[in-house]
Amino acid sequence: MAFRKLHAAIIALCRLGVGLAFAALIVAVLVQVVGRSILNDSPPWTEELTRYSLLWLVAFGAGLSLRTGDLVNVDVVCEALPGRWPWRLRLFAALATAGLCAVLLIPTWRFVSIGVRQTSPVLTLRMDLVHGSILALLVILMIFALSRAIAMLSGKSDGHPAVDSEP
């Protein structure tokens, strides 16, 4: 029960993160378009904010996309295999995804820590806040991949993507 609540909280946090990042992206692009079209001068911060918002949008959205099957997935051959082979391949894919994320965590942490000494040119944000999106992406993707693998191994899922009951 606690696992379900934690999983639901992570999903809600990721959805909120996607929404906020997308809202920031929309505002930045809108200001840029209005500035260029009407004022003949767009603020320089809009390009940076657009890039950073897009990074965080992907960071929060990748795990959700893995969960719902919206990531690129070539499973025509895998699903046509006989017996339990499709299940085994889905489990392997989940474990391989989680493993790759785990292997990349330490190098990514080093990369993020370099950003403490750097700032972005226009917004003067510490770059570790920007580079942290890559670390967040890996952690979130690993959580959703492990969640799928655990659900498969415990018999609560067949490994197919989750279908949201919400619109």
Secondary structure, DSSP 8 states (H G I E B T S, - for coil): -HHHHHHHHHHHHHHHHHHHHHHHHHHHHHHHHHHHHTSS---THHHHHHHHHHHHHHHHHHHHHHHHT-S----HHHHHSSTTHHHHHHHHHHHHHHHHHHHHHHHHHHHHHHGGG-B-TTT--BHHHHHHHHHHHHHHHHHHHHHHHHHHHTTS--S-----S--
